[in-house]
Amino acid sequence: MIRLTQAVIVEGKYDQIRLSALFDTLILPVNGFRIYHDRETLALIRRLAVERGIVILTDSDAAGFKLRSFLRSAVREGTIYNAYIPDRYGKERRKAVPSAEGKLGVEGMPDEELLEAVRRSGAMENTPAPEQTVTRTELYLLGLSGHPDSAKRRRALLQKLGLPQRLSAAQLAKLVTLQELTDLLD
């Protein structure tokens, strides 16, 4: 079990149960879109971001990205680490049918994928976040933004990195170093 200083914010109770086997920290479910109207939980998340930092770990589907975006905009102070799970298609064991997009959520991810997502965010103790050296100009020069085929190239790169296909170029730049990008594109 890995001890984290930061609190981990997840979508629901099954994600919380899943992560409690991997991380020794506060794991707080927001109960999906109910967080939009839950002032008490939002106040707690804001306080946690200031006091110890938070890791936002949501599913890689559209709903997960909406929740992540809402939380980032609602937390104006403190430290936020964004942990992204890769796009993996399938169905969680407890569900009768796959999700609307057919992707596994946090609860269905293998341990290694969850650990890597949190590690990559920079939240693990004694694990610094990647150097933030990738600029928009470098993304352009590498063909990952601003070109007719940039989205296709970026999706292929995201797949190699094990990151969700929905990540924008700006989000990608915050997660990897220039060296990682050039190594993967060669």
Backbone torsions as a table, in degrees:
resi	resn	phi	psi	omega
1	MET	NA	135.4	-177.4
2	ILE	-101.6	130.0	-179.9
3	ARG	-87.9	128.0	176.6
4	LEU	-116.3	142.6	173.2
5	THR	-75.7	-39.9	-175.4
6	GLN	-75.2	154.5	170.9
7	ALA	-83.5	148.4	179.4
8	VAL	-109.2	125.9	-179.6
9	ILE	-102.2	124.3	-178.2
10	VAL	-127.8	169.9	-176.5
11	GLU	-72.4	-46.2	-173.0
12	GLY	-146.3	-179.2	-173.9
13	LYS	-68.0	-29.2	179.2
14	TYR	-71.4	-34.3	173.6
15	ASP	-65.1	-40.8	179.2
16	GLN	-61.2	-46.8	179.8
17	ILE	-61.0	-44.0	-178.7
18	ARG	-61.2	-46.2	-176.9
19	LEU	-75.0	-23.7	-179.0
20	SER	-65.8	-17.8	175.5
21	ALA	-81.5	-15.4	-176.6
22	LEU	-107.9	-34.9	-171.7
23	PHE	-123.1	137.7	174.9
24	ASP	-98.6	88.9	179.5
25	THR	-168.3	175.1	174.0
26	LEU	-72.4	124.9	176.0
27	ILE	-117.4	115.3	-170.7
28	LEU	-113.1	114.2	175.5
29	PRO	-81.8	143.2	179.3
30	VAL	-101.0	0.0	178.4
31	ASN	58.4	49.2	176.0
32	GLY	61.5	-139.2	-175.6
33	PHE	-74.5	-2.5	174.7
34	ARG	-62.1	-23.4	-180.0
35	ILE	-60.0	-25.3	-179.5
36	TYR	-59.2	-27.0	-176.5
37	HIS	-118.3	6.9	-176.9
38	ASP	-99.6	87.1	-175.5
39	ARG	-64.4	-35.5	-179.3
40	GLU	-65.2	-46.9	-179.8
41	THR	-66.6	-38.5	176.8
42	LEU	-62.1	-41.5	178.3
43	ALA	-63.1	-40.6	177.8
44	LEU	-63.5	-44.3	-179.9
45	ILE	-61.9	-42.6	178.5
46	ARG	-61.5	-44.0	179.3
47	ARG	-63.7	-42.8	179.1
48	LEU	-62.8	-39.0	179.4
49	ALA	-60.6	-38.4	-179.8
50	VAL	-76.0	-44.7	-173.2
51	GLU	-76.6	-39.4	-175.0
52	ARG	-140.7	-6.1	-177.3
53	GLY	87.2	153.4	178.5
54	ILE	-129.0	149.4	172.9
55	VAL	-110.2	121.0	175.8
56	ILE	-94.7	118.3	-178.6
57	LEU	-128.5	96.4	-179.4
58	THR	-115.8	170.4	176.7
59	ASP	-64.1	163.3	-177.6
60	SER	-94.2	16.6	177.0
61	ASP	-91.7	179.7	-176.9
62	ALA	-60.0	-41.8	-179.9
63	ALA	-63.0	-41.0	178.6
64	GLY	-62.6	-40.4	179.0
65	PHE	-70.1	-33.6	176.3
66	LYS	-65.5	-45.2	178.6
67	LEU	-62.0	-44.7	179.3
68	ARG	-59.2	-45.2	-179.6
69	SER	-63.5	-43.3	178.5
70	PHE	-60.8	-46.5	-178.9
71	LEU	-63.6	-42.0	178.6
72	ARG	-61.9	-38.7	-179.6
73	SER	-76.3	-27.5	-179.2
74	ALA	-78.9	-24.2	-179.2
75	VAL	-101.3	103.1	-175.2
76	ARG	-93.3	-19.7	-179.4
77	GLU	-127.5	157.3	178.0
78	GLY	100.0	-166.8	-175.3
79	THR	-116.6	130.2	177.7
80	ILE	-121.0	129.2	173.1
81	TYR	-109.9	129.3	178.5
82	ASN	-101.2	115.1	177.7
83	ALA	-105.9	123.7	-177.1
84	TYR	-112.7	130.4	173.3
85	ILE	-91.7	152.8	-179.4
86	PRO	-74.5	162.4	173.2
87	ASP	-74.1	115.3	175.2
88	ARG	-129.8	127.6	-178.5
89	TYR	-90.8	140.7	-179.2
90	GLY	157.4	-164.0	-176.5
91	LYS	-138.2	136.3	175.8
92	GLU	-67.2	148.7	-176.5
93	ARG	-58.3	-38.0	-175.0
94	ARG	-77.0	-11.4	-176.3
95	LYS	-97.2	146.1	179.0
96	ALA	-78.1	-33.7	-179.3
97	VAL	-132.9	157.5	177.7
98	PRO	-66.5	167.0	176.9
99	SER	-65.0	171.4	-178.3
100	ALA	-56.2	-38.8	179.8
101	GLU	-91.3	-4.7	178.4
102	GLY	76.6	15.3	-177.2
103	LYS	-101.1	147.7	172.6
104	LEU	-71.4	144.1	175.1
105	GLY	-96.8	-170.7	-179.6
106	VAL	-54.8	-44.0	-176.5
107	GLU	-65.0	-21.8	-178.2
108	GLY	-97.7	-2.0	-177.4
109	MET	-77.8	144.4	173.6
110	PRO	-66.5	155.0	180.0
111	ASP	-50.5	-46.4	-175.7
112	GLU	-60.0	-38.8	-179.7
113	GLU	-67.1	-40.7	179.5
114	LEU	-67.5	-43.7	178.2
115	LEU	-62.4	-41.9	179.7
116	GLU	-65.8	-38.8	178.9
117	ALA	-61.4	-44.3	-179.6
118	VAL	-71.7	-40.1	177.7
119	ARG	-60.3	-46.5	-178.5
120	ARG	-62.5	-29.5	179.3
121	SER	-69.1	-19.8	-178.5
122	GLY	91.8	6.9	-174.7
123	ALA	-82.1	-24.6	-176.8
124	MET	-65.6	139.2	179.1
125	GLU	-56.5	140.8	178.6
126	ASN	62.3	16.8	176.8
127	THR	-122.8	100.7	-178.3
128	PRO	-68.2	150.7	175.2
129	ALA	-67.7	155.3	177.6
130	PRO	-57.8	148.3	177.5
131	GLU	-61.8	136.3	-177.1
132	GLN	-88.3	67.0	-173.8
133	THR	-103.9	-3.9	-177.1
134	VAL	-86.4	124.0	179.7
135	THR	-105.7	168.8	176.9
136	ARG	-63.0	-36.8	178.3
137	THR	-62.4	-43.0	179.0
138	GLU	-64.8	-39.7	176.3
139	LEU	-61.0	-40.9	178.2
140	TYR	-63.9	-47.3	-178.9
141	LEU	-63.5	-29.5	177.7
142	LEU	-83.3	-3.4	179.6
143	GLY	80.3	18.4	-177.5
144	LEU	-97.6	-3.3	173.8
145	SER	-155.7	151.6	174.6
146	GLY	78.9	4.0	179.1
147	HIS	-117.2	157.5	-179.1
148	PRO	-56.2	-34.4	-178.0
149	ASP	-103.7	15.0	-176.1
150	SER	-60.0	-44.4	-178.0
151	ALA	-61.5	-42.0	179.4
152	LYS	-64.5	-45.5	179.0
153	ARG	-63.0	-41.1	-179.2
154	ARG	-65.8	-42.1	178.5
155	ARG	-61.0	-42.1	178.4
156	ALA	-62.7	-42.2	178.2
157	LEU	-65.2	-43.6	179.3
158	LEU	-60.5	-38.0	177.4
159	GLN	-63.5	-43.7	177.4
160	LYS	-60.4	-37.6	-178.8
161	LEU	-80.4	-10.3	-177.3
162	GLY	72.3	35.4	180.0
163	LEU	-114.0	157.2	-177.8
164	PRO	-64.1	146.7	-178.4
165	GLN	-66.8	-21.4	-177.8
166	ARG	-77.8	-7.0	-178.3
167	LEU	-63.5	134.6	176.3
168	SER	-80.3	169.9	176.9
169	ALA	-60.9	-40.6	-179.9
170	ALA	-63.9	-40.8	178.4
171	GLN	-67.2	-40.2	177.8
172	LEU	-59.6	-43.0	-178.3
173	ALA	-60.3	-28.0	-179.2
174	LYS	-82.2	-12.1	-174.1
175	LEU	-105.4	-17.6	-175.5
176	VAL	-131.3	162.2	176.3
177	THR	-95.3	163.7	177.3
178	LEU	-60.8	-38.5	179.5
179	GLN	-61.8	-43.9	178.3
180	GLU	-59.9	-43.4	-179.3
181	LEU	-63.7	-48.2	-177.9
182	THR	-65.7	-36.4	177.2
183	ASP	-62.8	-41.1	-178.4
184	LEU	-74.9	-27.8	-177.8
185	LEU	-85.8	-14.4	-179.8
186	ASP	-74.1	NA	NA
